[in-house]
Amino acid sequence: MGVALQLYEQLTDAGEDKARARLIAEAFEALESRYPHLPDLVTTRQLSEAELRLLKEIELVRGEIKAVELKLTKEIEDVRGEIKAVELKLTKEIEAVRLETTALRGEIEKSRANVLQWSFVFWLTQFAAIAALVWKVWS
């Protein structure tokens, strides 16, 4: 005979309410001692609620991740823009230095030509002076 049927027979045979209450309390005690983990068991409803809470949290985290991704993407694009601006500025500065270098080369060439011109005049005058001295000495 099953435990539930025995409990039923005991309850019907017990005449007063105190005896019935005692039988019910003993049945619960026997049930708790037989299944000590029974209070820890989760119902399907509790499991579904927990699953829904977790799904909601997962969606919140996904939203936060997307927000962070968008923020990082924007910051990366800003940095790329800054890098391009710096590259453009450096390219302009390099071009300016090249132009200055070309101008300096032109000035150096002019100075070199000027030095050669004055050197030629100096050599001519020295040659003329030496020639005059030689002419005076021999004449």
Helices and strands as residue ranges (DSSP letters): H 3-13, H 17-34, G 38-40, H 44-138
